[in-house]
Amino acid sequence: METRFAVMKDRLVGVVDDLSKINSNRDKRLGEITEKLALEQFNLVVMGQFKRGKSTFINALIGAEILPTSIIPLTSIVTILRYGQKAKAMVRYLDEKEEEIDLPDIPKFVTEKRNPKNKLRVKEVEILFPSDYLKDGVRIIDTPGVGSVFKHNTDVAYAYLPYVDAGVFIVTPDPPLGEAEHRFLTEVREHADKFIFVLNKTDLVEASDLSESMDFTTNLIQEDLGQSVNLYPVSAKFALLGKLKGDTDKLSQSNMLAFEKDLKDFLHHEKGKTFLRSVIGSLLKYTADETMAYKIEQEAARLSVEELKAKIATFEKYAETAQKDRDRQNFILEGHMRKLQQKLDDNLAGLAQKDLPVLLKNMEEKFAETTARHISSHELEKEMEEFVFNEIMVTFNRVRQKEAEKIAGILEQIYLDIAKRTNDIIENIVKMTSDLFQVELKPFTTVEKLSKKGEFYFLLKDDPGAIELIGLSIRFALPKFMAKGIILKRMKDTVSGRFERHCGRVRYDLLRRVEDTSRNFKKALNEKIDLTVSTIREALNRAMALKDQSEKEVSQTLSTLSDRLSNVEEIRNQLYSYQKDVSAM
């Protein structure tokens, strides 16, 4: 029996077919919606600390030994599994090149042992595999473990957070959650609405201890998230053995089937609702676009050639004005960015004046306290480096987060203002066209308010490791009683230089992120204005083309446009009905 999701998806495919039949000449946007419906791509990202058995868990899920496993921190590259009738793998490099490889060669590219620190410059490895679990657009993604001795592995895991549609977070009974996992959990909860928690390696725990381990781990996760969670106890090792050898007892002992049942239920319902709402929204925008174009074309076709030419000239003149307004907006946005950069520079300069003297004073006190213990120069160096490292780390993590929040607040106001101005331009274009052709029109597209889960907020989010601190590397070769003053002076100079360098790093990092998100925002604004103008212009060009036709042909065209308007309106009402049905799922 088909699920409600499948039924609704089929209905939307039917809507796309109906719209294509109404007008087969303008199908680019419908083609994109068709592709979206066909792929139904959904990222199920498996994450957690290194050595929790993530790769084994994925192998167990699909029932095949595809991903390499080891007793050492292994995965260093994001690996994506998606459906394919024939098993194969594709390596994508950072320079955008691609290379097909054999499945046994996957470890050469994704493991720390075979590809240390990603010396091969691999972006990701995609595996196509004929598993029913990977059908309907679900992509299972294996990420490197956080907290590994290899810092770049943790960086890759954090960098993949924006792509999480739903996450499976893997933990184990021994050891329990570590600091890296606690930190990661506080970050991931802001990037997806759905996380499923799995307690793997239950085969290593006595049955009498499992309940206690479950309660302990559940409480730790709930404290991090501030909400109740359901923890699934599984043995990925037993599940994989059970599936590979057809051992039903091992598969039953693994508890994997209970987890898979709930996961599939989620994928077919919660995941589907989000997907369906997105498709319906795209179709509603498309129908509004078509309605406006048909109305303009209909009214323009009734005019004489001279009248239509005059009105087209008026429209083009206004479109030129709209272009100038858009350029003015881009100029205003660039001005805001320059002011924001200056504000950041002023704040960081103030930081050096305010916090650096405090740091130097604390360092002097620590130095005096440490030297009073009469320890060796080597021990003195070690303690002071650790002290300064921690002081700078605390200072700059706090500063970076504080500045990011300030910038986020400023940018949101800037973007909302620019978005409002863009909406005004779009509305004015439509209103002018409505007045020009004496027809009631509504804008078919607007600039949406930025959401908290948008790329903008992610780009300004503090990611651990963004400020990489380098040791002071001060060597104390002289006897301490001779070198005390020299040591302290060298430490002050080194710390001052390090402080200044980290101010520069914070500045570069935040401004780069601001530039990226502003560039994308400006591109989106320009595209929406261009889409409005081009839709109206195309309708007017079609109306002008009618002037070369006979009166009978014009009459037939007008009748066809009237039918199309009626059909599109009917589909539009149908989509609103579907929207309610999806919300009620």
N, C-alpha and C positions, 0 to 999 in steps of 0.2 A: 504493500500500500504506500502510495506516494505521501511524503510529508507535506505539511502546509507550505513549507519553504519551496519545495519542488513545484508544487502547484502554482504558487505565486510567481516563481521564476518563469515558468512556462507562460503564464499570463503576460508577463512583461516582454517576453520574446515575441508573443503575439502582438502586443502593442507596437513594438518596433517594426514588425512585418506590416502591420496596418498603416503605420506612418510612412513606410517606404513605398507602399502602393499608392498612397495619396500623392506623393511627390517623389519620384525616383531620381530627379535631377540634383537634389541637394541632400546627399546621403552621407557626407563626411562625418558629421557629428553622430548620426545614427550608426555609422560603421564603428565608431569608437565605443558607443554604448553596447553594440552587439558583441564586440570583442570582450568588453568587461563582463558581460553576462556569460559568455562562453568560457572564459578563463576562470571566473569566480575565484580569483587569487586571494588566499588568506594565509598570513604568516603565523605559524605556530612555532614559537621560538623556545628552544630548550636551553636553560641557563642554570647557573649555580657555580659553586666553588670548584676548583680543579680537583680531580680524583673523586668525584661523587658518582661517577658511572654514567655520565650523560650520553656518551657515544654508545655504550652498551644498551642503555635504555632505548635509544632510537632504533638500534638494530632489533631489539626485542619487539618494538612497536610494529615495525614493518615485516618482521619475521625473516630477516636475512642478515648475514655478516657483511655489511657494506662498509661501515665506518671502522677505521682502525682503533684498537683499544690497547692499553698498556698499563703497567704499574707505575709509570712516571708521568708527570704533567705532559700531555700529549698534544691535544688540538691547539693549533696556533692560528688557524685560518677559518673563517666562517664557511660552513659547508651547507649547501641547500639541496634538499631532496624534493623533487616534484615528479608528477606522473609522466611516464613515457612507456609506450608499448614495448620498447626494446631498452634493456639496461645499457647505459653508457654514461660517461662523465665528461664534463667540459671545464677546463681551467680558464678563468678570466684574470688577466693581468692588470696591474695598475695603469699601464699605458693603453688600455682598452683592447689589446690583442686577445684572441681566443685560441684555444688549442684543445682538440678532442684527445682524451687519454683512455687507456684501458682501466677498468675498475681496480685491478691489483696494483696499479701505479698511484692510486690516490694518496697513500702515505708519503710519497715523495714530495707532495705539495702542501699537505695540511698538517704535518706533524712537526713538532719542535726539533726532534732528532734529525729528520731528513731535510728540513727547511728552517734552520735556526734563524731566529729574528727576521723571518720572511726575506731571506737573501734573494729568493727568486722573484720577489715583488709580485706576489699573487694577491689579487683582490678578493676572490672567492672561488670556490669550486662548486659547480652545480651537477647533481647526479640525477639522471632520469631513471626511474625504476617502476616496473609494472605492479605496483601495490595498490590494492583497493583503497587503502588508507590515504593514498595521495591523490585520489580522484576528487572531482568537484573543486579544483583550484587550491586545495590545501597544500601548503609548502611547509615541510618540517625542517627546521634550521638548527644546526648544531653550532653553538658558539664556544669560543675558548673559555676556560674556567677563570673566574676572578680569584685574586689572592695568590696566584701562581708566583713562583720565583721569577718568572719571566714577566716583567712589567708590561711589555707590549701586548701580551695576551689579555691582560685585564683591560687595557685601553681599547682593544678590538671589541671586547664584550660590551663595554659601555657605549662605544660608538654605534652599536646595532640597536640600541634602545628605541630610536624613533620608528623602527620598522616592525615593532612588536604589535601584532593584532591580539594575540593571546599568548601568554607565557606559561611554560611548565618549569617550575623551579624545583630542582633536585637537591635534596639534602640526604644525609645518612645518619644512622644512630651514633657512629663512632668514627671520627670525632663529631661532637655537636656543632651547632652554628658557630662560625668564627667571626672575628671582627670584620673581615672583608665582606662576608655575607650579610652581616647586619647593615653595613654601609650600603651595599648594593641594593638590599631590599628597600631602604628608604628612598633610593633613587628610582627603582623600577615602578613603584606604585603610582607614579605620576605619568607613566607612559602607556598604560594599557588598562582597560576596564576589567579584564579577566586574567587572573593568575590561578593556576592549579598547582598545588604543592604535593610533592611526592617524596616519601621517605624510602629511599632505595637501599639495597643491600640488607634487607631484613633477614636474609639467609645466614648472616653473620651474628645474629642476636638470638639468644635463647628465648623461647616462647614466653617464659615467665617474665623476661625483662622487656619484651616488646611494648607492652602496654605503658610501662613507666617511661620508656623512651619516646613513645608517641605523645604522651601528655607533656613531657618536658619540652620537646621540640615545638609542639603546637603552641604552647604558652610563649615561647621565645618569639615565634613568628608573629603571633597576635600582638605582642608588645611593640614590635617594630612597625606593624601596619596599623595598629589601633582599631582592629576589627576582627571578627571571628573568622576562622579559616577551617577548611576541611583538609586533613592530611591523609593521603593515600599510602598505606604501607605496601611496598612491592619488592620483589626480587627480580630485577631485570635479567640477572644471570640465569635463574630458573626459567623465566619466561622465554628467553631466547633458546635455551636447550629444549624446552618443551615444544616450541614451534618447529625447530629444525629437525628434531627426532620423532615428532609426533607423540611425545610423552605427555599424555593428558594429566597424569599425577603431578609431574613437575610444573606444568602450566597452571594447574589448580593451586598448588602450593605458592606460586608466585604472586597470586592476587591481582595479576595484570588484567584479567578479563573484566573485573569490576571497574577498574580504572578506565579501561577502553570504552566500556559501555557509557559511562558518564561523560567521557570526552567526546564521543560521537554525538551524544545527545546535545551537548553544548554546541558543537560545530554545526549541527543541523538546525539549531534554533536561535540561540543568542547571536552567534556569528552571522547567521542568515538575516536576522532583523536589521542589523547594521548595514549589511550589504544591500538589502532590498530598499531600505530608505534612501541610500545613496543613488541607486539607479532610478528610483521614482523621481527624486529631485532633479536629476539630469533630464529626464523625459518631460517634466513639467516646464523646465526652462526652454526646452526645445519646442514644445507646443506653443508656448507664449511667443517665442521667436517667429514661428510659422504664422501664427494668427496675425501678428503685426504686419508681417510681409504681405500676406494675402490681402489684408484690408487696404494697405497702401496701393498695392498693384491694382486692386479693384477700382478704387476711386480715381487713380491716375489714368486708367484705361478709358474712363468716361470723358476725359478732357480732350480738347483739340490739340493738334501738334504744337501750335504756338503757345497755348496755355501750359501744356506740359513742359515744354522747353524752358519757359519762364520760371516755372516752379522748381524745375531741376536746378536751374542756375541759382535760384534763391537758396535752395538746400545746400548746394556745393559751397556757396559763400558762407553759410552758417557752419558747415563742416570745417571750413578753413579756420573760422573763429574758434571752433571747438578744439582744433589742433593747437592753436596758439594758447588756449586755456590749459591744455594738457602740458604743453612745454613749460608754461608758467608754473604749473604744479610741480613738475620735475625740478625746476629751479628752486622752488620753495623748499622741497624735500632736501635737496643738496645743501641749502643754507642751514636747515635744521641739523643736518649731519655735521656740518662744520662747527656749529655752536656746541653740539653734544661732545665732539672731540675736544674742544677747548675746555669744556666743563670737566671732562675726565682728566685732562692734563692738570688743571688747577687742583682737582681733588688729590691727585697723586703727588703733586708738589707739596700740598699741605700735609700729606701723609709723611713725607720725608722730614718736614720741619717738626711735626708733632711726635711721631712714633719712633723715628730713628734715635733721637736723644734718649728716650726712655729705654730703648733696647740697649744702647751703649752703657747706660747707667746700670741696668740690670746685669749686663755682662761684667762690668767692673766688680760689682758686689759678688757675683758668682765666682769670679777669678780670685778675689781676695779670700773668699770662703774656702775655695778649693786648694789654693796654695798654702793656706794655714794648716792643712792636713799633712803637709810634707810628703806628698806623693811624687812619683817620678815624673819627668817631663813627658814621657809617653802617655802616662795615665792622665796627666793634666790636659794634654792635647785631646785625648779621647773624650773626656768629660766635657770640655769646653766646646768641642765640635758638636757633640750631641745636644748640649744646652742651646747653642746658637741655632742649630738646625731646627730644633723644635720651636724656638721663639719666632723665627722667621716664618716657619710653616704656619703656625697659628695666626700670626699677623696677616700673612698674605691670603690664606684661605678665607679669613674673615673679611678682609678688604675686597677680595675679588667677588665674594658673594654679595657683599653690601653694594659694591659698584654695579654689579649685574642687576640687582633689584632696582637700583635707582634708574639705570638705563632702561630697564624693562618698563618702568612706570612712565618715563619720559617718552619712549618710543610709542607706547600704546596710545598716548594722547596725540602724538604727531600723526600716527597712522590713522587713528579714528577721524581726525580732522581732514586728512588728505582723502580718506575713503568717502567722507561726507561730500567733499568738493567734487570727487569723481562721480558720485551718484547724482549730484546736482547737474553736472555736465550731461550725463546720460539722460536724465529727466528733461533737461532743456532741449536736447536734440529731439527727443520723442514728442515733447509738447509743441515745438516749432513745426514738426512734421504734421502733427495732429491739426494744428491751426491752418497750415498750408493746404492740406487736402480735405479739411472739414470732416475728419473721421476721429472717433475716440480710440486712442491707443494708450497702452500702458508699457512701461519699460519692462523688457523681458529679462534683464540681468542687472544685478546690483553687486556692489562690493560688500562682502560679508564682514561682520565684526570679527576681529581676531579672537581666537579661542585659546584657552589656557594650554590646550594640548597641541597647539600649532607649532610649526617649526621655529617660529620666532622665540617662543619661550624655551624650547629645547636648546637653541643655539646659545642662549645666555645662561644656561644652567651650569653651575659649577661642577666640573667633572674631576674626580680625584686623579691626581697625577698631572693635572694640567700645568701646575707650577713645579717643575722638576728642580729640586734643590741639589746643588753640588757641594760636596764637603769642602771645608775651608782649606784643607791641604796645607796646613802650616807645620813645618817640621822644626822641632826644637833641638838643634844639635848642641847648643851651648849648655853648660851646667846651669841648673835653675837659679842658683844664687847670683850668677853673673847675668842671666838673660831675662830676669823677671820683667824689667821695664821694656826691654826690646820686644818680648813676647806680647805684652799687652798692647803696645803700639801697633805691632803688625796685625794683631787680631782686630783692633779698631779699624785700621785701614781696610782690611779684608772684608769685614762685616759691612762697612759703609759702601764699598764697591758692590758687594753682593746685594745689598738692599736696593741700590739704584738699578742694578740689572733686573731685579725682580719687578720693580716698578715698570720698567720697559716691557717686560714679558706680559704683565697684566694688561698694560695698555695695548700692546699688539694683539693679544688674544681677543680681548673684548671688541676692539675696533674691527678686527677681521670678521668677527661674528655679526656685528652690526651691519657691516657692508654687505655681507652675503644675504642676510634676511631683507635688507632694504632693497637690494637689487631685485630679488624675487618679488617683493611687494610691488615695486614700481612696474615690473614686467606684467604682473597680473592686472594692474590698473589700466595700463596702456592697451592690453589685449581686450579688456571689456569695452572700452570706448571704441576701439577699432571694430569690434564685432557689431556694435550698434550701428555704426556708420555704414559698414559694408552690407549689412542686412537691408537697410533702407535703400541704399544705392542700387543693389541688385534688383530689388522690387521695381524701382523706377526705370531701370534699364529694360526690364521685361515689358513694362508698360509701354515704353517707347517703341519696342520691337513690334508691338501690336499695330502700330500706326501704318505698317506696310501691309496689313491684312485687310481683307474685305469686311464689310459691315457684318456679314453673317458669321465670319470667323471670330470677330471681336465678341459678338453676342454669345457664341459658344464658349469662348474663353471666360467671359464674365460668369456664365452659368457654371462652368467648371470651378472657378474660384469660389463661388457661393457654396457649392457642394463641399469643396475642400474645407472651407471655414466651418461649415456645419459638422463635418466629420471630425475635424481636429477638436472642436469644442466638446463633442461627445466623448472623445478619447480623454480629453483633459478632465472632464467630470469623472470618468472611469478611474483615472489615476488618483484623484482625490479620494475616491472610495477605497482604492487599494491601499492608500496611505493609512487610512483608518484601520483597515484589516491587519496591516503589518503591526501597527501599534498594539493591537489587541492580541497578537500572537503570544 
